[in-house]
Amino acid sequence: MTNDFMIFTVASQYYGVNLQDIREIITYTHFTKIPDSRPWVVGMIETRGQPMPIIDLRIRFETKIEPTYNDKTVIVATKLANSRLLGLVVDSVEDIKSFKNEEILSSSEMDESLHSTLLSGYIQKDDYSILILNHKEFSVLNDIEHIVKPQIESNQL
């Protein structure tokens, strides 16, 4: 059996998301800023009448790339539970590729120091690897307590 993945890049690293979890690819329009949001939550847009928080994977993965946003900024709109959406800002969309189940290694097979809940697995090719994102782990960003930075209570001062 095979799985289809959309492959994209962030800071020259290949990432994949299962094609069934992709709603669409859009380009930057205009982000509505969310006050007090975490640094990687760059805002929110409305697509087809539905709000979608946008996270910049370049910031979330702490790359050294200074993010810029323009009419060529690529957003991968991913589907979450309960018909919710999450937009991922990436550097470029590369391709759609099919991989056999046995080619997809579980994240538990990764070195312990590399294990991340944000990854569901990886695919090792001769000269590169593709990290498979567990984009549903980002779904907590649809919950306000995970979008907004924790504030120090005034009575704790």
N, C-alpha and C positions, 0 to 999 in steps of 0.2 A: 504494500500500500504506500502511496505517496502523499505528501503534504505540500501545498503551494504556499510560498512566502513572498511577500513584497520585501525587497532588499533595498535598504537606503544607507546613507553614510552620515556619520557624525564624527567630525575630527579625524577623517581618513579611516575610521573603523567601520566595518560592515555590520549592520544590524538587520534583523528580520522580524516581521510580525506576520502571523498566519493570515493569509489572504481573506479568509472568512471573517476576520475581525476588522477589516478595512472598510470604511464606508465610502470614502472618496479622498482624492488629493486636491487640495486647493492652494491658491497662492495668497500671500498676505493681502489683507484688506485694511483693517484698522482694528487694533486691539483696544478694548475698553479696559482701562487699568482697574485692578481690584485693590482698594486701599489696604495697606498693611499685609499684603500677600507675601508669601515666601519669594525669594529672589528668582527661582526658576518658573514661577507662575507669572507669565508675562502679561496676562490679561484674559479677556473673554471675547468671543465673537458670537454672532448668531448666524447659524447656517440652516437654511430651509425652515426657519421659524423655531429652531431649537438652540438654546444656549450651549456653548461649548467652551470650557476652560482650556487655555493654551499653555502648555509648558514647553520651555526651550530645553531640549536635551543637551545642548552645548553647555548650558549653565548647570543643569542637574547633574551631568557627568563630570563637572569641574574641568572642562577642557580649557586650554589657554586661548581659545578663539574668542575674540571680542565680538559679541553678537550685534549684528546690524539687521534692520528690518526694512524691506522695500517691496516693490511690486513683484519681485522674483523670489521672495521668501516662501519656502515650501512647507506646507502643513499637512501632515498625514492625519486624517480624521479617523479615529479608531472607535469601534463600538464597544460599549461596556454593558453591564447588566441594566435591566429596566429601561432599555432604549436610550440610555445616556451616552454621551459622546465625550471624547477627550482628544484634543488636538496636540500633536507632537511636532515641534519645529525641528526640522532636520536640514542637513546641508544639501543633500540631493537624493532623489529617488533613482535607483540604478536599474532595477529589473524585477521581473517576477520569475522565480525559479521553483522547480519541483525537486523535492528530496525524498528518498526512500526513508521509511521509519528508522531503519538501522543506521542511517547516516546521521541522525539527530541524536546527539549525546545529551544525557540529562545533566542539569546543572549540579546535581549531587556528585557527578563524576569529575567535576572540576576540582582543582586544588582548593583546599579549605580556605586559604587566604584570598582566593578569587571568588568564592561563593557569594552570591548576592540574591536577595529576594526579587530583585528587578529583572533577573534572567531566569528563563525556564529551561534553557539549554544552549547548545552551540553546535555548529557544524564545522568540522575541520577539513579544509581543502589543502592541496599541496602547498600553496604559497600564501594562503590567507585563511582567516576564520570568520565565521558569521555568528554573532551573538544573537540568540533569539530572546527578544524582550518579552517579559511577563507584563505586558502593558496593563493588564487588569489589576496589577499591584499598584498602579498609579491611580486606580479608581478612587482611592481615598481622597484624591484631590477634589472630588465632587462634594465632599463633606466639608463644610465651612471650617471646622476646627483644623483641618489639614491644609487648607488654602491659606488661611490667615496665620501670620506669625503669632506665637504665644506672647501675650502681653503680661508684664509684671503687674500684679494687683497692687493698687495704691496702698492697701493696708499691709502689704508685705514689706514696704519700705521702712 
